[in-house]
Amino acid sequence: MSWQQRIEQVLHQRQQQGLLRRRSAVTLSPQARLTHGDQLFTHFSSNDYLGLSQHPAVIEAWCSGARKWGTGAGASGHVTGYSPSHEQLEQTLAQWLDFPRALLFSSGFAANQALVFALAESSDTLIADKLMHASLQEAAALSPARYRRFPHNSLTGLVRQLAATESENRLVITEGVFSMDGDQAPLAAISEHCRAHQAWLMVDDAHGIGVIGEEGRGSCAQQQVKPDILVVTFGKALGVSGAAVLCSAEVAEYLEQQARHLIYSTALPAAQADAVLASIAIVRQQPEYRQRLSGNITLFRQQCLHHGIALTDSQTAIQPVIIGDNHQALAVADKLKSAGHWIQAIRPPTVPPGSARLRITLSAAHSERQIAQLVEALRHAL
């Protein structure tokens, strides 16, 4: 079969199965709104949980940073791409999250893959939650290490895998908040089992940082857990983009020598680092954003319960409504868009087969009226 035939076959199959992905050019606006074509929608598909991507102080920090530093770093951080702003951001992250070191990456995807590829050798074992992010699944599968998975959030499954492996180096990988289900990992118990089996713990807290715990320090701080490696991203609650790895001084120095995604990629713009710093300051000093988000989550769940709309047990900003069938999920999402609510239908392979869903994400930027209108639209669409 030629490449052209293979490509056409795959596209046809995905279309028939209701799995074809398409992008839409949209214009984002404050108050959780977006415009597509000439239609205005309330935006319920963003990871901008605190609405900080539209915050004047964050925008001004980026603009003033661009005037000061220029629009790009121009080189890898190992050459000339590492500025005082990058250094300040790393130091701020380390102090805020209580780690010796922080290293900046262009994205959470890059940070996760850099860690696995730099650490894992053929004599090591990676033990991961079955629902961990695609960046980690791919890196683990491609690494030379043995790759084992345990059922989602199953402590019994984790212990079974730990007991069944004899590698000197074992890395347990999980997320703080899972991106498609919105549930949280039992990090305190996972950490205990890791210590008992002399295994390292790595936590990807992309969806927890900024919105959970005191000062928005995330899932690990909330559960009083200190993982060996913590990954946080700036593109969700912090409203910008990029990521960081928090770790010991020795691990950071090792990654500076071995992490190809760090060594061979142009550094994120210094102006971007300035914007992230501004966002962190807001998160730390203005808890009302988290309080508003928490209130919106409670309101949404109460109104759905009142109207008999089935939800999962997620207590986070991610509120999935499980539909099951791919085509039906697309149809419901289209009905909601017709009512002015922008919500994406999430289908396999992003989620397990048979669990296509509406991934509703709430923000501090949503008003009570917007949430009430969404619940009413859900009543009629489901």
C-alpha positions as CSV (number, residue, x, y, z in Angstrom):
1,M,0.0,0.0,0.0
2,S,1.4,3.4,-1.0
3,W,1.6,6.3,1.4
4,Q,-1.1,8.1,-0.5
5,Q,-3.4,5.0,-0.2
6,R,-2.6,4.6,3.4
7,I,-3.3,8.2,4.2
8,E,-6.7,8.1,2.3
9,Q,-7.7,4.9,4.1
10,V,-6.9,6.3,7.6
11,L,-8.8,9.5,6.9
12,H,-11.8,7.6,5.6
13,Q,-11.8,5.2,8.6
14,R,-11.6,8.1,11.1
15,Q,-14.4,9.9,9.3
16,Q,-16.6,6.8,9.4
17,Q,-15.8,6.2,13.1
18,G,-16.6,9.7,14.1
19,L,-12.9,10.3,15.1
20,L,-11.8,12.9,12.5
21,R,-10.3,15.9,14.2
22,R,-10.6,19.4,12.8
23,R,-9.2,22.7,14.0
24,S,-11.2,26.0,14.1
25,A,-9.8,29.5,13.9
26,V,-11.3,31.4,16.8
27,T,-10.8,34.8,18.5
28,L,-10.6,34.7,22.3
29,S,-12.0,37.5,24.4
30,P,-12.4,38.3,28.1
31,Q,-15.3,37.0,30.2
32,A,-14.8,33.5,28.8
33,R,-16.0,34.2,25.3
34,L,-14.7,33.4,21.8
35,T,-15.8,34.3,18.3
36,H,-15.9,31.8,15.4
37,G,-16.8,33.3,12.1
38,D,-19.4,35.9,13.0
39,Q,-20.9,34.0,16.0
40,L,-20.1,34.7,19.6
41,F,-19.8,31.8,22.1
42,T,-19.4,31.3,25.8
43,H,-16.1,29.3,26.0
44,F,-16.3,26.1,28.1
45,S,-13.3,24.3,26.5
46,S,-10.4,26.3,27.8
47,N,-7.7,25.3,30.4
48,D,-7.4,29.0,31.3
49,Y,-8.9,28.1,34.7
50,L,-8.4,31.5,36.3
51,G,-8.9,33.7,33.2
52,L,-5.4,35.0,33.5
53,S,-4.6,34.8,29.8
54,Q,-6.7,38.0,29.5
55,H,-5.4,39.7,32.7
56,P,-4.1,43.2,32.0
57,A,-1.1,42.8,34.2
58,V,0.0,39.5,32.5
59,I,-0.5,41.1,29.0
60,E,1.5,44.2,30.0
61,A,4.3,42.1,31.5
62,W,4.6,40.3,28.1
63,C,4.5,43.6,26.1
64,S,7.0,45.4,28.3
65,G,9.2,42.3,28.2
66,A,9.1,42.2,24.5
67,R,10.1,45.9,24.4
68,K,13.0,45.2,26.8
69,W,14.3,41.8,25.5
70,G,12.9,41.4,22.0
71,T,10.3,38.9,20.8
72,G,12.5,35.7,20.8
73,A,15.4,34.2,22.8
74,G,17.4,33.6,19.6
75,A,19.2,30.5,20.9
76,S,19.2,27.6,23.2
77,G,19.6,28.4,26.9
78,H,23.0,26.7,26.7
79,V,24.2,29.2,24.1
80,T,22.8,32.8,24.6
81,G,19.1,32.2,25.2
82,Y,19.2,32.3,29.0
83,S,18.3,35.7,30.3
84,P,17.9,37.3,33.8
85,S,14.2,36.8,33.3
86,H,14.6,33.1,32.8
87,E,16.8,32.9,35.8
88,Q,14.3,34.9,38.0
89,L,11.5,32.7,36.9
90,E,13.4,29.5,37.8
91,Q,14.3,30.9,41.2
92,T,10.7,32.0,41.8
93,L,9.3,28.6,40.9
94,A,11.8,26.8,43.1
95,Q,11.0,29.1,46.1
96,W,7.2,28.9,45.5
97,L,7.1,25.2,45.1
98,D,9.8,24.4,47.6
99,F,12.3,22.6,45.4
100,P,16.1,23.3,45.1
101,R,15.9,23.8,41.4
102,A,13.6,24.5,38.5
103,L,14.4,24.2,34.7
104,L,12.3,25.8,32.0
105,F,11.0,24.0,28.9
106,S,9.0,25.1,25.9
107,S,6.0,22.9,26.8
108,G,4.8,20.3,29.2
109,F,5.1,17.8,26.3
110,A,8.7,18.6,25.9
111,A,9.4,18.5,29.6
112,N,7.8,15.1,30.1
113,Q,9.6,13.6,27.2
114,A,13.0,15.1,28.1
115,L,12.7,13.6,31.6
116,V,11.9,10.1,30.5
117,F,14.5,10.0,27.7
118,A,17.2,11.5,29.9
119,L,16.6,9.2,32.9
120,A,15.4,5.9,31.5
121,E,17.9,3.2,30.6
122,S,17.4,-0.5,29.7
123,S,18.0,-1.7,33.2
124,D,15.3,0.7,34.6
125,T,11.5,0.3,35.0
126,L,8.8,2.9,34.4
127,I,5.5,2.3,36.3
128,A,2.7,4.6,35.2
129,D,-0.9,5.3,35.7
130,K,-2.8,3.9,32.7
131,L,-4.5,7.3,32.0
132,M,-1.3,9.4,32.1
133,H,-0.8,12.0,29.4
134,A,0.1,11.1,25.8
135,S,3.5,12.8,26.1
136,L,4.5,10.4,28.9
137,Q,2.9,7.3,27.3
138,E,4.8,7.9,24.1
139,A,8.1,8.6,25.8
140,A,7.8,5.6,28.1
141,A,6.9,3.3,25.1
142,L,9.9,4.6,23.1
143,S,12.4,4.5,25.9
144,P,14.7,1.5,26.4
145,A,13.3,1.0,30.0
146,R,10.8,-1.7,30.9
147,Y,7.3,0.0,30.8
148,R,4.6,-1.2,33.2
149,R,1.1,0.3,33.7
150,F,-1.3,0.1,36.6
151,P,-5.1,0.7,36.5
152,H,-6.1,4.3,36.9
153,N,-5.6,5.5,40.5
154,S,-5.4,1.9,41.7
155,L,-3.1,1.6,44.7
156,T,-3.4,-2.2,44.6
157,G,-2.3,-2.2,41.0
158,L,0.6,0.1,41.7
159,V,1.8,-2.1,44.6
160,R,1.5,-5.2,42.4
161,Q,3.7,-3.6,39.8
162,L,6.2,-2.4,42.3
163,A,6.4,-5.9,43.9
164,A,6.8,-7.6,40.5
165,T,9.8,-5.6,39.4
166,E,13.4,-5.9,40.6
167,S,15.1,-3.0,38.9
168,E,17.3,-0.9,41.0
169,N,15.8,2.2,39.4
170,R,12.0,2.5,39.3
171,L,10.2,5.6,38.4
172,V,6.4,5.8,39.2
173,I,4.6,8.4,37.1
174,T,1.2,9.9,37.7
175,E,-0.7,13.2,37.3
176,G,-2.0,15.4,40.0
177,V,-5.3,16.1,38.2
178,F,-6.1,14.0,35.2
179,S,-6.9,16.1,32.1
180,M,-9.8,14.1,30.7
181,D,-11.5,12.9,33.9
182,G,-10.8,15.8,36.3
183,D,-10.1,13.4,39.2
184,Q,-7.1,13.6,41.4
185,A,-4.5,11.0,42.1
186,P,-4.1,9.7,45.7
187,L,-0.6,11.2,45.9
188,A,-0.1,10.7,49.6
189,A,-0.7,7.0,49.4
190,I,1.3,6.7,46.2
191,S,4.2,8.5,47.7
192,E,4.1,6.1,50.7
193,H,4.3,3.1,48.5
194,C,7.1,4.6,46.5
195,R,9.2,5.2,49.6
196,A,8.5,1.6,50.9
197,H,9.8,0.2,47.6
198,Q,12.7,2.7,47.1
199,A,11.1,4.0,43.9
200,W,11.2,7.6,42.7
201,L,7.9,9.5,42.2
202,M,7.3,11.8,39.3
203,V,4.1,13.9,39.2
204,D,2.8,15.9,36.2
205,D,0.6,18.6,37.8
206,A,-0.3,20.5,34.7
207,H,-3.9,20.9,35.7
208,G,-3.4,21.3,39.4
209,I,-0.8,24.1,39.6
210,G,-2.3,27.5,40.2
211,V,-5.8,26.3,41.2
212,I,-5.2,23.8,44.0
213,G,-3.7,24.2,47.5
214,E,-2.5,27.2,49.5
215,E,-1.1,29.9,47.2
216,G,-2.1,27.7,44.2
217,R,0.9,25.4,44.9
218,G,-0.8,22.5,43.4
219,S,-1.8,18.9,44.1
220,C,1.4,17.8,45.8
221,A,1.4,20.7,48.3
222,Q,-2.3,20.1,49.0
223,Q,-1.6,16.4,49.9
224,Q,1.7,17.3,51.6
225,V,3.7,15.2,49.2
226,K,7.2,16.0,48.0
227,P,7.8,14.0,44.8
228,D,11.3,13.4,43.4
229,I,10.3,15.2,40.2
230,L,7.4,17.7,39.7
231,V,6.3,19.0,36.3
232,V,4.2,22.1,36.1
233,T,3.0,24.0,33.0
234,F,2.2,27.6,32.4
235,G,-0.5,27.2,29.7
236,K,-3.4,26.3,32.0
237,A,-4.2,28.2,35.2
238,L,-1.2,30.6,34.7
239,G,-2.6,31.6,31.3
240,V,0.6,31.8,29.3
241,S,2.6,28.8,27.9
242,G,5.8,26.8,28.6
243,A,6.6,24.4,31.5
244,A,9.1,23.7,34.2
245,V,10.7,20.7,35.9
246,L,11.2,21.0,39.7
247,C,13.8,18.7,41.2
248,S,17.0,18.4,43.2
249,A,20.1,20.3,42.3
250,E,21.8,17.1,41.2
251,V,18.9,16.0,38.9
252,A,18.8,19.6,37.4
253,E,22.5,19.5,36.6
254,Y,22.1,16.0,35.1
255,L,19.2,17.3,32.9
256,E,21.3,20.3,31.8
257,Q,23.8,17.8,30.4
258,Q,21.4,15.1,29.1
259,A,18.0,16.5,28.3
260,R,18.0,17.0,24.5
261,H,14.7,19.0,24.6
262,L,16.5,21.5,26.8
263,I,19.9,21.6,25.1
264,Y,18.8,21.7,21.5
265,S,15.7,23.8,21.6
266,T,15.5,27.6,21.4
267,A,14.6,28.9,24.8
268,L,11.2,30.4,25.4
269,P,11.2,34.2,24.9
270,A,12.3,36.2,27.9
271,A,9.1,38.3,27.6
272,Q,7.1,35.1,28.1
273,A,9.0,34.4,31.3
274,D,8.1,37.9,32.4
275,A,4.4,37.2,31.8
276,V,4.6,33.9,33.7
277,L,6.2,35.8,36.6
278,A,3.3,38.3,36.6
279,S,0.8,35.5,36.6
280,I,2.5,33.7,39.5
281,A,2.3,36.9,41.5
282,I,-1.4,37.1,40.9
283,V,-2.0,33.5,41.9
284,R,0.0,33.8,45.1
285,Q,-1.4,37.2,46.2
286,Q,-5.0,37.1,45.0
287,P,-6.8,34.0,46.2
288,E,-10.1,35.4,45.1
289,Y,-9.5,33.9,41.6
290,R,-9.3,30.4,43.1
291,Q,-12.3,31.2,45.3
292,R,-14.4,32.3,42.3
293,L,-13.4,29.2,40.4
294,S,-14.3,27.0,43.3
295,G,-17.7,28.7,43.6
296,N,-18.4,28.1,39.9
297,I,-17.5,24.4,40.2
298,T,-19.9,24.1,43.1
299,L,-22.7,26.0,41.3
300,F,-22.4,23.9,38.1
301,R,-22.5,20.6,40.0
302,Q,-25.4,21.7,42.1
303,Q,-27.4,22.8,39.1
304,C,-26.6,19.6,37.1
305,L,-27.7,17.5,40.1
306,H,-30.9,19.5,40.4
307,H,-31.7,18.8,36.8
308,G,-30.6,15.1,36.7
309,I,-27.6,15.6,34.5
310,A,-25.1,12.9,35.3
311,L,-21.5,13.9,36.1
312,T,-18.4,12.1,37.3
313,D,-17.1,12.7,40.8
314,S,-14.6,15.3,39.7
315,Q,-14.3,18.2,42.1
316,T,-12.0,20.2,39.8
317,A,-12.5,22.6,36.9
318,I,-12.7,19.7,34.5
319,Q,-16.3,18.4,34.5
320,P,-16.7,15.6,31.9
321,V,-20.2,14.5,30.7
322,I,-19.8,11.0,29.5
323,I,-21.8,10.2,26.3
324,G,-20.2,7.0,25.1
325,D,-20.8,6.9,21.4
326,N,-18.5,9.1,19.2
327,H,-21.2,10.3,16.8
328,Q,-23.6,11.1,19.6
329,A,-21.0,13.1,21.4
330,L,-20.3,15.1,18.3
331,A,-24.1,15.7,17.8
332,V,-24.5,16.9,21.4
333,A,-21.5,19.2,21.1
334,D,-23.1,20.7,17.9
335,K,-26.4,21.3,19.7
336,L,-24.6,23.1,22.4
337,K,-22.7,25.2,19.9
338,S,-26.0,26.1,18.2
339,A,-27.1,27.4,21.7
340,G,-24.0,29.5,21.9
341,H,-21.8,27.3,24.1
342,W,-18.4,26.2,22.8
343,I,-17.7,22.7,24.1
344,Q,-15.6,20.1,22.3
345,A,-16.5,16.4,22.0
346,I,-13.5,14.4,23.2
347,R,-13.1,11.0,21.5
348,P,-10.7,8.0,21.4
349,P,-7.8,7.7,21.4
350,T,-7.7,10.7,23.7
351,V,-10.1,8.8,26.0
352,P,-10.8,5.1,26.2
353,P,-13.1,3.5,23.5
354,G,-16.7,3.8,24.4
355,S,-16.2,6.9,26.7
356,A,-16.6,9.8,24.2
357,R,-17.5,12.8,26.2
358,L,-18.1,16.5,26.5
359,R,-15.1,17.9,28.3
360,I,-16.6,21.0,30.1
361,T,-14.0,23.2,31.7
362,L,-15.0,25.9,34.2
363,S,-13.1,29.2,34.8
364,A,-13.1,32.0,37.3
365,A,-14.0,34.1,34.3
366,H,-17.4,32.5,34.0
367,S,-20.4,34.3,35.4
368,E,-23.2,32.6,37.3
369,R,-25.5,33.5,34.4
370,Q,-23.3,31.8,31.9
371,I,-23.2,28.6,34.0
372,A,-27.0,28.6,34.4
373,Q,-27.4,29.0,30.6
374,L,-25.0,26.1,30.0
375,V,-26.9,23.8,32.3
376,E,-30.2,24.7,30.6
377,A,-28.7,24.0,27.2
378,L,-27.3,20.6,28.5
379,R,-30.8,19.7,29.7
380,H,-32.2,20.1,26.1
381,A,-29.1,18.6,24.3
382,L,-28.7,15.4,26.2
